[in-house]
Amino acid sequence: MNITVSPILKRELEELVERGYFSNVSDAVRYAIHEMLARFRAEGRLPPDSAEERIRHARLIEEREGELE
């Protein structure tokens, strides 16, 4: 997979690497994608990726539906 980012975003990612937060830009991008997907799952915008999370997600949906009644 190849991605293109703006020069500003590229520089910010490089700065995170320079400050020692990540080993390289790829690690920073992987972290950002992981965090985004986790947030989407937590918000119910993506299905959970494990059986335990699917059960928890189903319970949250049931609770929300119960609150609407």
C-alpha positions in Angstrom: 0.0 0.0 0.0 1.3 3.5 -0.8 -0.2 6.7 0.5 0.4 10.3 -0.4 0.2 13.0 2.4 0.6 16.7 2.3 4.1 18.2 2.9 2.9 19.6 6.2 1.6 16.2 7.4 4.8 14.5 6.2 6.9 17.0 8.2 4.8 16.5 11.3 5.2 12.7 11.1 8.9 13.1 10.6 9.0 15.4 13.7 7.3 12.6 15.8 10.0 10.2 14.6 12.8 12.8 15.4 11.4 13.3 18.9 11.6 9.5 19.5 7.8 8.8 19.7 8.1 6.3 16.8 10.9 4.4 15.1 10.0 5.5 11.7 7.2 7.2 9.7 5.6 3.9 8.9 5.2 3.1 12.6 3.6 6.5 13.1 1.1 5.9 10.3 0.3 2.4 11.5 -0.4 3.8 15.0 -2.7 6.5 13.6 -4.6 4.0 11.5 -4.9 1.6 14.5 -6.2 4.5 16.7 -8.7 5.6 14.0 -10.1 2.1 13.6 -10.3 1.6 17.4 -12.3 4.8 17.7 -14.6 3.9 14.9 -15.3 0.5 16.5 -15.9 2.1 19.9 -18.4 4.5 18.3 -20.1 1.6 16.5 -19.2 2.8 13.1 -17.2 -0.4 12.4 -18.0 -3.9 13.5 -15.9 -5.3 16.4 -12.9 -7.5 15.4 -13.1 -10.1 18.1 -15.9 -12.3 19.5 -15.6 -10.6 22.9 -15.9 -7.2 21.3 -18.9 -8.4 19.2 -20.7 -9.5 22.3 -19.9 -6.2 24.1 -21.1 -4.3 21.0 -24.3 -6.3 20.8 -25.0 -5.5 24.5 -24.4 -1.8 23.9 -26.8 -1.8 21.0 -29.5 -3.6 23.2 -29.0 -1.0 25.9 -29.3 1.9 23.5 -32.5 0.4 22.0 -33.9 0.0 25.5 -33.2 3.7 26.2 -35.1 4.7 23.2 -38.3 2.8 24.2 
